[in-house]
Amino acid sequence: MAEASRWHRGGIPKHKLPFREEEIRTTPQELLFYIIFLIILCILTFGMTNPHMYYLNKVMSSLFLDTSVPGDERSNFKSICRTADFWKFMEGPLLEGLYWDSQHNDKSSRIYYENIVLGVPRVRQLKVRNNTCKVYPSFRPLNMTDCYAKYTSENEDVSDFGLKHDTEWKYSAPSTNSPWHQGFVGVYRNGGYLFTLSKSKSETKTKLTKLQQNSWITRGTRVVFTDFSLYNANVNLFCIIRLVAEFPATGGILTSWQFYSVKLLKYVSYYDYVIASCEVIFFIFLIVFAIQEGKKIKEFKSAYFKSIWNWLELLLLILCFVAIFVNLHCNIQNFLLLEPLLKSTEKYPDFYFLASWHIYYSSVIAITIFFAWIKIFKFISFNKTMFQLSSTLSRCIRDIVGFATMFFIVLFAYAQLGFLLFGSQVDDFSTLQNSIFAQFRIVLGDFNFAGIQQASPVLGPIYFITFIFFVFFILLNMFLAIIIYAYSEVKTDYSIDRRPDFELGKMIKKCYNNVLEKLKLKKPEKDEDDKDIKSTDLAEQARREGFDENEIRSAEQMKKWKERLEKKYYSTEIQDDYQPVTQEEFKDLFLYAVELEKELHYISLKLNRVMRKVSALPY
């Protein structure tokens, strides 16, 4: 009771009061600041991308991936599965694509007249050593003495082989900072056995034929990279291309590819300088935004972290600083490496390192703009629909977290079951990761039931039926029930006039009125702030007249409670006899009753004291 009395009498500092989101209010200035901040961020986001990136990638992928191997119209880079097919592709579609215009063989290679090949292409392979795995003794009499394991940095072969006098048969240590490549069956580092193509198509074809005849690709080969870069001056884009052929330990070939269209020459046109000015403004706005959040943390301390919106603002702040750091790193690397790479006309220029950092920057800025738009939900309580939506999500978030825990336990159990039952025969369950995604696809109706049934005629249908029953009919309906229950509570609260004190519409109207008042187009109106000023003046006057400080604070608190309770429970707009009371409102009513009881007890003591003094007076 004493603790409650200290709370409502103002004895506890503001930052230790029970936290509510309305305590950290958003001013019209903050709203305008964030709108400008979001506009600048959108300009930066769309200024770094353009549709030509997609079309350039599409043209290049169609030329090198879809072109058929000579003599077999159904075979291309995507479908090759043997070493012989790989060499046919290298001597066929690859050379025909790289040396598309034979008139420029002496100076530079051009593709479709518009795309110039920078430097010369490079082919690189990584191998593993023999005897990196063990052959079971029973199979050694069957002439199985060699064993080449899967690729790892520990198993990598770094010794020279074949025609050791040529550079392509000698191991080259990693000389660049390019990231390691993530393939289907391994993660491959830089370096390896390299050879560069020639400016002449005939010389290149001769070199490829020599490598094929001398078995440059062996049983120990695990991956072959074909790297080259293009530049299109019409759209000011670099296209960095990597064709990957993996040779897994199981045999055969797995092909993959990467086409990165990036803008490495950033400040060329007038529009680019507009983007540069937006980058400076964005940095200034970000500093102001960080200072504002720092002041809020200093004022509210631990209470600041009790709101999910504040966590979102911190996440957005961190992402923005990460995006600035990555962009700054990209610009520095461009300044240091781009000019030397462009001068490398007789050797392979490694643009893959620069392209990878630009891809990282695109990913960071994409995530940043996503959360920046999500933050708009904080300001959209301007009508009934938006308020009910945001309130429903915030009210049921705890129940959804509990439901998600149960859901993912069941999902992971079925994913592991499917991986163990069908992983060796069904592509959707070939890895645990694919199996997890397959569960979501089954929920959405995209599944391969025939493959499951063929892999296990008995357990396949049982797996499918039980998964649909527990996940689709029970868990998903439970999720809908949580949302519907929270929505019904929000509608009930809204119907009895428990509406938010802050609305975006009121903020915009207040900002509009302030502008008109400053332009002297409208007379200033008295608002609630004036009432607060008058109340403060009365309190100061009471202090000057010698009233006790505790009594003044108690009177102010009583007045606030009275106005609050009258607004909630005695409003003429509410006509319902039954008005449910939440736990927080019950606490306020209880404290209000306690204060009234104490005041009445204090008045009773005063009256008794006066009566004793009156009765003691002589008649």
C-alpha positions as CSV (number, residue, x, y, z in Angstrom):
1,M,0.0,0.0,0.0
2,A,2.8,2.4,0.9
3,E,4.5,1.6,-2.4
4,A,1.3,2.4,-4.3
5,S,1.0,5.6,-2.4
6,R,4.5,6.6,-3.4
7,W,3.8,5.8,-7.0
8,H,0.7,7.9,-7.4
9,R,2.1,10.8,-5.3
10,G,5.0,11.2,-7.7
11,G,7.7,9.8,-5.5
12,I,9.2,7.6,-8.2
13,P,11.1,9.2,-11.1
14,K,9.3,9.3,-14.5
15,H,11.6,6.7,-16.1
16,K,10.6,4.1,-13.4
17,L,6.9,4.4,-14.0
18,P,5.1,1.6,-15.9
19,F,6.1,2.1,-19.5
20,R,3.5,2.8,-22.2
21,E,4.1,3.6,-25.8
22,E,2.2,6.9,-25.6
23,E,4.8,8.2,-23.1
24,I,7.3,8.4,-26.1
25,R,5.2,10.5,-28.4
26,T,6.0,11.3,-32.0
27,T,5.9,15.0,-32.7
28,P,4.9,16.5,-36.1
29,Q,8.5,17.5,-36.6
30,E,9.7,13.9,-36.1
31,L,7.0,12.6,-38.6
32,L,8.1,15.2,-41.2
33,F,11.8,14.3,-40.6
34,Y,11.1,10.6,-41.1
35,I,9.1,11.1,-44.3
36,I,12.0,13.1,-45.8
37,F,14.4,10.4,-44.6
38,L,12.3,7.7,-46.2
39,I,12.1,9.6,-49.5
40,I,15.9,10.1,-49.7
41,L,16.4,6.4,-48.9
42,C,14.0,5.4,-51.7
43,I,15.9,7.7,-54.1
44,L,19.2,6.0,-53.1
45,T,17.7,2.6,-53.4
46,F,16.2,3.0,-56.9
47,G,19.1,5.2,-58.1
48,M,21.6,2.2,-57.7
49,T,19.5,-0.1,-59.8
50,N,17.9,0.0,-63.3
51,P,16.1,-2.4,-65.6
52,H,19.1,-2.7,-67.9
53,M,20.8,-4.9,-65.3
54,Y,18.2,-7.6,-65.8
55,Y,18.2,-7.4,-69.6
56,L,22.0,-7.5,-69.7
57,N,22.1,-10.6,-67.5
58,K,19.3,-12.2,-69.6
59,V,21.1,-11.6,-72.9
60,M,24.4,-13.0,-71.5
61,S,22.8,-16.0,-69.9
62,S,20.9,-16.8,-73.1
63,L,24.1,-16.7,-75.1
64,F,26.3,-18.8,-72.8
65,L,23.8,-21.1,-71.1
66,D,21.1,-21.8,-73.7
67,T,23.3,-22.2,-76.8
68,S,23.4,-25.8,-77.9
69,V,26.6,-27.9,-78.2
70,P,27.5,-28.6,-81.9
71,G,26.1,-31.9,-83.1
72,D,23.5,-32.1,-80.2
73,E,20.7,-29.6,-80.2
74,R,19.4,-30.8,-76.8
75,S,22.7,-30.3,-74.9
76,N,23.9,-27.0,-73.5
77,F,25.9,-25.8,-70.5
78,K,22.9,-26.5,-68.2
79,S,22.6,-30.1,-69.2
80,I,26.3,-31.3,-69.6
81,C,27.0,-34.3,-67.4
82,R,30.3,-35.8,-68.8
83,T,33.9,-34.5,-69.2
84,A,33.6,-34.9,-73.0
85,D,30.5,-32.7,-73.0
86,F,32.4,-30.1,-71.0
87,W,35.2,-29.8,-73.5
88,K,32.6,-29.6,-76.3
89,F,31.0,-26.7,-74.6
90,M,34.4,-25.0,-74.1
91,E,35.3,-25.4,-77.8
92,G,31.8,-24.6,-79.0
93,P,29.3,-22.2,-77.3
94,L,31.9,-20.6,-75.1
95,L,34.3,-19.7,-77.9
96,E,31.5,-18.7,-80.2
97,G,30.1,-16.4,-77.6
98,L,33.4,-14.8,-76.5
99,Y,34.7,-14.3,-80.1
100,W,31.3,-13.3,-81.5
101,D,32.8,-10.5,-83.6
102,S,35.9,-11.8,-85.4
103,Q,36.8,-8.4,-86.8
104,H,38.0,-7.2,-83.4
105,N,40.2,-10.2,-82.5
106,D,43.4,-8.3,-82.6
107,K,42.3,-5.6,-80.2
108,S,39.4,-6.7,-78.1
109,S,36.6,-9.2,-78.1
110,R,33.1,-7.8,-78.5
111,I,29.8,-9.5,-77.9
112,Y,26.8,-8.3,-79.9
113,Y,28.9,-5.3,-80.9
114,E,27.9,-3.5,-77.7
115,N,29.7,-5.4,-74.9
116,I,33.5,-5.4,-74.8
117,V,35.3,-8.2,-73.0
118,L,37.7,-6.7,-70.4
119,G,41.2,-8.3,-70.6
120,V,41.1,-12.0,-71.3
121,P,38.9,-14.8,-69.8
122,R,40.4,-17.2,-67.3
123,V,39.8,-20.9,-66.6
124,R,40.6,-22.3,-63.1
125,Q,40.3,-25.7,-61.5
126,L,40.7,-27.1,-58.0
127,K,41.8,-30.7,-57.3
128,V,42.0,-33.0,-54.4
129,R,44.9,-35.4,-53.6
130,N,44.9,-39.1,-54.1
131,N,44.4,-41.3,-51.1
132,T,42.4,-38.6,-49.2
133,C,40.0,-41.4,-48.4
134,K,40.3,-45.1,-47.7
135,V,39.3,-48.0,-49.8
136,Y,37.8,-51.0,-48.0
137,P,40.3,-53.9,-48.2
138,S,37.8,-56.3,-49.9
139,F,37.6,-54.0,-52.9
140,R,41.3,-53.5,-53.5
141,P,41.6,-56.7,-55.6
142,L,39.1,-55.1,-57.9
143,N,41.7,-52.6,-59.0
144,M,40.3,-49.9,-56.7
145,T,43.5,-48.5,-55.2
146,D,42.9,-44.8,-55.8
147,C,40.5,-42.7,-53.7
148,Y,39.7,-39.1,-54.1
149,A,37.5,-37.6,-51.4
150,K,35.2,-34.5,-51.7
151,Y,36.8,-31.1,-51.8
152,T,38.0,-29.4,-48.6
153,S,40.9,-27.0,-48.1
154,E,42.7,-29.9,-46.3
155,N,42.3,-32.3,-49.2
156,E,43.3,-29.8,-51.9
157,D,46.1,-30.9,-54.2
158,V,48.8,-28.2,-54.6
159,S,51.4,-30.2,-56.4
160,D,52.3,-29.8,-60.1
161,F,51.1,-32.4,-62.6
162,G,51.0,-33.3,-66.3
163,L,53.2,-31.0,-68.5
164,K,54.9,-29.3,-65.6
165,H,56.8,-26.8,-67.8
166,D,53.5,-24.9,-68.7
167,T,51.8,-22.6,-66.2
168,E,48.4,-24.2,-66.4
169,W,49.9,-27.4,-64.9
170,K,51.4,-25.6,-61.9
171,Y,49.5,-24.7,-58.8
172,S,49.0,-20.9,-58.2
173,A,48.4,-19.7,-54.7
174,P,45.5,-17.4,-54.0
175,S,46.4,-13.8,-55.0
176,T,43.1,-12.0,-54.7
177,N,40.7,-11.1,-51.9
178,S,37.7,-12.5,-53.7
179,P,35.3,-14.4,-51.5
180,W,35.2,-18.2,-51.5
181,H,32.6,-19.8,-53.8
182,Q,29.6,-21.7,-52.4
183,G,28.8,-24.5,-54.7
184,F,26.3,-27.4,-54.6
185,V,28.7,-29.9,-53.0
186,G,31.4,-27.8,-51.5
187,V,32.9,-24.4,-50.6
188,Y,35.9,-23.6,-52.9
189,R,38.7,-21.1,-52.2
190,N,40.8,-19.0,-54.5
191,G,43.9,-20.2,-56.3
192,G,44.3,-23.5,-58.2
193,Y,45.5,-24.4,-61.7
194,L,45.0,-21.5,-64.0
195,F,45.2,-20.7,-67.7
196,T,44.0,-17.6,-69.6
197,L,42.5,-17.5,-73.0
198,S,44.1,-15.6,-75.9
199,K,42.9,-12.6,-77.8
200,S,42.8,-14.9,-80.9
201,K,40.0,-17.5,-81.3
202,S,42.3,-19.9,-83.1
203,E,45.0,-19.8,-80.5
204,T,42.5,-20.3,-77.7
205,K,41.0,-23.3,-79.5
206,T,44.5,-24.8,-80.0
207,K,45.2,-24.4,-76.3
208,L,41.9,-26.1,-75.3
209,T,42.6,-29.0,-77.6
210,K,46.0,-29.4,-76.1
211,L,44.7,-29.4,-72.5
212,Q,42.0,-32.0,-73.4
213,Q,44.5,-34.3,-75.1
214,N,46.8,-34.2,-72.1
215,S,44.0,-34.8,-69.5
216,W,44.1,-31.5,-67.8
217,I,40.8,-32.6,-66.0
218,T,41.6,-35.7,-64.0
219,R,39.8,-37.9,-61.4
220,G,41.0,-35.5,-58.7
221,T,39.3,-32.4,-60.3
222,R,36.5,-31.1,-58.2
223,V,35.5,-27.8,-59.8
224,V,36.3,-25.8,-62.9
225,F,35.6,-22.0,-63.0
226,T,35.3,-20.0,-66.2
227,D,35.5,-16.3,-65.4
228,F,35.3,-13.2,-67.6
229,S,34.0,-9.6,-67.4
230,L,32.2,-7.4,-69.8
231,Y,31.5,-3.6,-70.0
232,N,28.6,-1.9,-71.9
233,A,29.2,1.8,-72.3
234,N,25.6,2.4,-73.5
235,V,24.2,1.7,-70.1
236,N,27.4,2.1,-68.0
237,L,27.3,-1.4,-66.6
238,F,29.8,-4.1,-65.9
239,C,28.7,-7.7,-66.2
240,I,30.9,-10.2,-64.2
241,I,30.2,-13.8,-65.4
242,R,31.2,-17.0,-63.7
243,L,30.4,-20.4,-65.1
244,V,30.9,-23.3,-62.7
245,A,31.2,-27.0,-63.4
246,E,31.5,-29.1,-60.3
247,F,32.9,-32.7,-60.5
248,P,31.5,-34.3,-57.3
249,A,33.1,-37.5,-55.8
250,T,30.0,-39.4,-57.0
251,G,30.9,-38.7,-60.7
252,G,29.2,-36.6,-63.3
253,I,29.1,-32.8,-63.5
254,L,26.9,-30.3,-61.7
255,T,26.7,-26.9,-63.4
256,S,25.9,-23.5,-62.0
257,W,26.4,-19.9,-62.9
258,Q,26.5,-16.3,-61.7
259,F,25.8,-13.1,-63.7
260,Y,26.4,-9.9,-61.8
261,S,25.5,-6.6,-63.5
262,V,26.9,-3.8,-61.4
263,K,27.6,-0.1,-61.8
264,L,31.2,0.4,-60.8
265,L,31.6,3.8,-62.5
266,K,29.1,5.6,-60.2
267,Y,29.5,9.4,-60.8
268,V,29.2,9.9,-64.6
269,S,25.9,11.7,-65.4
270,Y,24.1,14.6,-63.8
271,Y,21.7,12.1,-62.2
272,D,24.6,10.4,-60.5
273,Y,25.6,13.6,-58.9
274,V,22.0,14.0,-57.6
275,I,22.4,10.6,-56.0
276,A,25.7,11.7,-54.5
277,S,24.1,14.7,-52.9
278,C,21.3,12.5,-51.6
279,E,23.9,10.2,-50.0
280,V,25.4,13.3,-48.1
281,I,21.9,14.4,-47.0
282,F,21.1,10.8,-46.0
283,F,24.2,10.7,-43.8
284,I,23.2,14.0,-42.1
285,F,19.7,12.8,-41.5
286,L,21.1,9.6,-40.0
287,I,23.2,11.5,-37.5
288,V,20.2,13.5,-36.4
289,F,18.2,10.3,-36.1
290,A,20.9,8.7,-34.0
291,I,21.0,11.7,-31.7
292,Q,17.2,11.7,-31.2
293,E,17.3,8.0,-30.3
294,G,20.2,8.6,-28.0
295,K,18.2,11.3,-26.1
296,K,15.2,9.0,-25.8
297,I,17.4,6.2,-24.4
298,K,18.9,8.6,-21.9
299,E,15.5,9.9,-20.8
300,F,13.6,6.6,-20.6
301,K,16.5,4.3,-19.9
302,S,15.4,0.7,-19.5
303,A,11.7,1.6,-20.2
304,Y,12.8,2.5,-23.8
305,F,13.5,-1.1,-24.6
306,K,10.0,-2.3,-23.7
307,S,8.5,-1.2,-27.0
308,I,8.9,-3.2,-30.1
309,W,8.9,0.0,-32.2
310,N,12.0,1.2,-30.4
311,W,13.7,-2.0,-31.2
312,L,12.8,-1.6,-34.8
313,E,14.2,1.9,-34.8
314,L,17.5,0.7,-33.4
315,L,17.6,-2.1,-36.0
316,L,17.0,0.4,-38.7
317,L,19.7,2.7,-37.3
318,I,22.2,-0.2,-37.3
319,L,21.3,-1.2,-40.9
320,C,21.7,2.3,-42.1
321,F,25.2,2.6,-40.6
322,V,26.1,-0.8,-42.0
323,A,24.9,0.3,-45.5
324,I,27.1,3.5,-45.2
325,F,30.1,1.4,-44.2
326,V,29.7,-1.1,-47.1
327,N,29.1,1.7,-49.6
328,L,32.1,3.6,-48.4
329,H,34.2,0.4,-48.7
330,C,32.9,-0.2,-52.2
331,N,33.9,3.4,-53.3
332,I,37.4,3.0,-51.8
333,Q,38.0,-0.3,-53.5
334,N,36.7,1.1,-56.8
335,F,39.1,4.0,-56.4
336,L,42.1,1.8,-55.7
337,L,41.4,-1.2,-58.0
338,L,39.3,-0.1,-60.9
339,E,41.8,1.8,-62.9
340,P,44.6,-0.9,-62.6
341,L,42.0,-3.6,-63.6
342,L,41.0,-1.6,-66.7
343,K,44.6,-1.4,-67.8
344,S,45.0,-5.2,-67.6
345,T,44.3,-5.8,-71.3
346,E,46.6,-8.8,-71.7
347,K,45.7,-10.7,-68.5
348,Y,42.6,-11.6,-66.5
349,P,41.2,-8.7,-64.5
350,D,39.5,-9.9,-61.3
351,F,36.3,-7.8,-61.1
352,Y,34.6,-10.5,-59.0
353,F,35.8,-9.0,-55.8
354,L,34.3,-5.6,-56.6
355,A,31.1,-7.1,-57.8
356,S,30.6,-9.2,-54.6
357,W,30.9,-6.1,-52.4
358,H,28.3,-4.3,-54.6
359,I,26.0,-7.3,-54.2
360,Y,26.5,-7.1,-50.4
361,Y,25.6,-3.4,-50.5
362,S,22.5,-4.1,-52.6
363,S,21.4,-6.8,-50.0
364,V,21.9,-4.5,-47.0
365,I,20.1,-1.5,-48.6
366,A,17.2,-3.8,-49.6
367,I,16.8,-5.0,-46.1
368,T,17.1,-1.4,-44.8
369,I,14.4,-0.1,-47.1
370,F,12.1,-3.0,-46.1
371,F,12.3,-2.2,-42.4
372,A,12.0,1.5,-43.2
373,W,8.6,0.9,-44.8
374,I,7.6,-1.4,-41.9
375,K,8.1,1.5,-39.5
376,I,5.3,3.3,-41.3
377,F,2.9,1.2,-39.3
378,K,3.9,3.2,-36.2
379,F,2.3,6.3,-37.7
380,I,-0.8,4.9,-39.4
381,S,-3.3,5.0,-36.5
382,F,-5.3,7.6,-38.4
383,N,-8.5,5.6,-38.9
384,K,-10.4,2.7,-37.5
385,T,-9.1,0.1,-39.9
386,M,-5.4,0.9,-39.5
387,F,-5.7,1.2,-35.7
388,Q,-7.4,-2.2,-35.4
389,L,-4.8,-3.9,-37.7
390,S,-1.8,-2.6,-35.7
391,S,-3.5,-3.2,-32.4
392,T,-4.3,-6.7,-33.3
393,L,-0.8,-7.5,-34.3
394,S,0.7,-5.9,-31.2
395,R,-1.8,-7.6,-28.9
396,C,-1.3,-11.2,-30.2
397,I,2.5,-11.1,-30.7
398,R,3.1,-13.0,-27.5
399,D,0.6,-15.8,-28.4
400,I,2.1,-15.9,-31.9
401,V,5.6,-16.4,-30.5
402,G,4.4,-19.3,-28.4
403,F,2.5,-20.8,-31.3
404,A,5.6,-20.4,-33.6
405,T,7.7,-22.4,-31.1
406,M,5.2,-25.3,-31.2
407,F,4.8,-25.0,-35.0
408,F,8.5,-25.1,-35.8
409,I,9.0,-28.1,-33.4
410,V,6.4,-30.0,-35.4
411,L,7.8,-28.7,-38.7
412,F,11.4,-29.7,-37.9
413,A,10.3,-33.1,-36.7
414,Y,8.5,-33.8,-40.0
415,A,11.4,-32.3,-42.0
416,Q,13.9,-34.7,-40.4
417,L,11.5,-37.6,-40.8
418,G,11.1,-36.8,-44.5
419,F,14.9,-36.3,-45.0
420,L,15.6,-39.8,-43.5
421,L,12.8,-41.5,-45.4
422,F,12.9,-39.9,-48.9
423,G,16.3,-38.0,-48.9
424,S,18.0,-40.6,-51.1
425,Q,15.4,-40.6,-53.8
426,V,13.3,-37.4,-53.8
427,D,15.0,-34.1,-54.8
428,D,12.7,-32.1,-52.4
429,F,14.1,-34.0,-49.5
430,S,17.7,-34.5,-50.7
431,T,19.1,-32.2,-47.9
432,L,17.7,-31.2,-44.5
433,Q,17.4,-27.6,-45.8
434,N,15.4,-28.7,-48.8
435,S,13.2,-30.9,-46.6
436,I,12.3,-27.9,-44.4
437,F,11.3,-25.8,-47.4
438,A,9.3,-28.8,-48.7
439,Q,7.1,-28.7,-45.6
440,F,6.1,-25.1,-46.4
441,R,5.5,-26.1,-50.0
442,I,3.2,-28.9,-48.9
443,V,1.2,-26.4,-46.8
444,L,0.8,-24.2,-49.9
445,G,-0.2,-27.1,-52.0
446,D,3.0,-27.5,-54.0
447,F,4.3,-31.1,-53.4
448,N,5.4,-34.2,-55.2
449,F,3.2,-36.9,-53.8
450,A,4.0,-39.4,-56.5
451,G,7.7,-39.2,-55.6
452,I,7.0,-39.6,-51.9
453,Q,4.8,-42.6,-52.6
454,Q,7.3,-44.2,-54.9
455,A,10.1,-43.8,-52.4
456,S,8.1,-45.4,-49.6
457,P,4.8,-47.0,-50.6
458,V,3.7,-47.4,-46.9
459,L,5.3,-44.7,-44.9
460,G,5.0,-42.1,-47.7
461,P,1.2,-41.8,-47.6
462,I,1.2,-42.0,-43.7
463,Y,3.7,-39.2,-43.6
464,F,1.7,-37.0,-45.9
465,I,-1.7,-37.6,-44.3
466,T,-0.4,-37.0,-40.7
467,F,1.4,-33.9,-41.8
468,I,-1.7,-32.4,-43.4
469,F,-3.8,-33.3,-40.4
470,F,-1.6,-31.9,-37.7
471,V,-0.2,-28.9,-39.5
472,F,-2.9,-27.9,-41.9
473,F,-6.1,-28.8,-40.0
474,I,-4.9,-28.1,-36.4
475,L,-1.9,-25.8,-36.2
476,L,-2.9,-23.4,-39.0
477,N,-6.5,-23.1,-37.6
478,M,-5.0,-22.5,-34.2
479,F,-3.0,-19.6,-35.6
480,L,-6.2,-18.2,-37.2
481,A,-8.0,-18.5,-33.9
482,I,-5.3,-16.5,-32.1
483,I,-5.6,-13.7,-34.7
484,I,-9.4,-13.7,-34.6
485,Y,-9.5,-13.6,-30.8
486,A,-7.1,-10.7,-30.7
487,Y,-9.1,-8.9,-33.4
488,S,-12.4,-9.3,-31.5
489,E,-10.8,-7.9,-28.3
490,V,-9.5,-4.9,-30.3
491,K,-13.0,-4.3,-31.8
492,T,-14.5,-4.5,-28.3
493,D,-12.1,-1.9,-27.0
494,Y,-12.7,0.3,-29.9
495,S,-16.5,0.1,-29.5
496,I,-16.3,1.4,-25.9
497,D,-14.2,4.3,-27.0
498,R,-10.8,3.1,-25.9
499,R,-9.1,4.7,-28.8
500,P,-5.5,5.9,-29.1
501,D,-4.7,9.4,-27.8
502,F,-2.3,10.0,-30.7
503,E,-3.5,9.9,-34.3
504,L,-1.7,10.8,-37.4
505,G,-4.6,12.8,-38.7
506,K,-4.6,15.0,-35.6
507,M,-0.8,15.4,-35.9
508,I,-1.1,16.5,-39.6
509,K,-4.0,18.9,-38.7
510,K,-2.0,20.4,-35.8
511,C,1.0,20.9,-38.0
512,Y,-1.2,22.5,-40.6
513,N,-2.7,24.9,-38.1
514,N,0.7,25.9,-36.7
515,V,1.8,26.8,-40.3
516,L,-1.3,29.0,-40.7
517,E,-0.8,30.7,-37.3
518,K,2.8,31.5,-38.2
519,L,1.7,33.0,-41.5
520,K,-0.9,35.0,-39.6
521,L,-3.7,33.4,-41.6
522,K,-5.4,32.0,-38.6
523,K,-5.8,33.1,-35.0
524,P,-4.1,30.9,-32.4
525,E,-6.3,28.5,-30.6
526,K,-6.2,27.5,-27.0
527,D,-5.5,23.9,-26.5
528,E,-4.7,21.5,-23.8
529,D,-1.2,22.8,-23.4
530,D,-2.7,26.1,-22.2
531,K,-4.7,24.3,-19.6
532,D,-1.5,22.6,-18.4
533,I,0.2,26.0,-18.2
534,K,-2.7,27.4,-16.1
535,S,-2.5,24.3,-13.9
536,T,1.2,24.9,-13.5
537,D,0.6,28.5,-12.6
538,L,-1.9,27.5,-9.9
539,A,0.6,25.1,-8.5
540,E,3.3,27.8,-8.3
541,Q,0.8,30.2,-6.6
542,A,0.0,27.5,-4.1
543,R,3.7,27.0,-3.3
544,R,4.1,30.8,-2.8
545,E,1.2,30.8,-0.4
546,G,2.9,28.1,1.8
547,F,0.9,25.0,0.9
548,D,2.6,21.6,1.6
549,E,4.4,20.1,-1.4
550,N,2.9,16.7,-0.8
551,E,-0.6,18.2,-0.8
552,I,0.1,20.0,-4.0
553,R,1.3,16.9,-5.8
554,S,-1.6,14.9,-4.4
555,A,-4.1,17.5,-5.7
556,E,-2.5,17.5,-9.1
557,Q,-2.6,13.7,-9.3
558,M,-6.2,13.6,-8.1
559,K,-7.2,16.1,-10.8
560,K,-5.5,14.0,-13.5
561,W,-7.1,10.8,-12.3
562,K,-10.5,12.5,-12.1
563,E,-10.3,13.8,-15.6
564,R,-9.0,10.5,-16.9
565,L,-11.7,8.4,-15.2
566,E,-14.5,10.8,-16.1
567,K,-13.4,10.6,-19.7
568,K,-13.4,6.8,-19.7
569,Y,-16.4,6.0,-17.6
570,Y,-18.7,9.0,-17.6
571,S,-18.5,10.1,-21.2
572,T,-21.8,11.0,-22.7
573,E,-20.8,9.3,-25.9
574,I,-20.9,5.9,-24.3
575,Q,-24.4,4.5,-23.9
576,D,-23.6,0.9,-22.9
577,D,-24.4,-0.1,-19.4
578,Y,-21.8,-2.8,-19.3
579,Q,-18.2,-1.5,-19.6
580,P,-15.4,-4.1,-19.1
581,V,-12.4,-3.0,-17.2
582,T,-8.9,-4.1,-17.9
583,Q,-6.3,-5.0,-15.2
584,E,-4.5,-1.7,-15.7
585,E,-7.7,0.3,-15.4
586,F,-8.6,-1.6,-12.3
587,K,-5.2,-0.6,-10.8
588,D,-5.9,3.0,-11.6
589,L,-9.4,2.8,-10.0
590,F,-7.9,1.1,-6.9
591,L,-5.2,3.7,-6.5
592,Y,-7.8,6.4,-7.0
593,A,-10.0,4.9,-4.3
594,V,-7.0,4.6,-1.9
595,E,-6.2,8.3,-2.5
596,L,-9.8,9.2,-1.8
597,E,-9.8,7.2,1.4
598,K,-6.6,8.8,2.6
599,E,-7.9,12.3,1.8
600,L,-11.2,11.6,3.6
601,H,-9.3,10.2,6.6
602,Y,-7.1,13.3,6.6
603,I,-10.2,15.6,6.5
604,S,-11.8,13.5,9.3
605,L,-8.8,14.0,11.5
606,K,-8.8,17.7,10.8
607,L,-12.5,17.9,11.7
608,N,-12.0,15.9,14.9
609,R,-9.2,18.2,15.9
610,V,-11.3,21.3,15.3
611,M,-14.2,19.8,17.2
612,R,-12.0,19.1,20.2
613,K,-10.7,22.6,20.2
614,V,-14.2,24.0,19.9
615,S,-15.4,21.8,22.8
616,A,-12.5,23.0,24.9
617,L,-13.4,26.6,24.6
618,P,-15.1,28.3,27.6
619,Y,-18.6,29.3,27.1
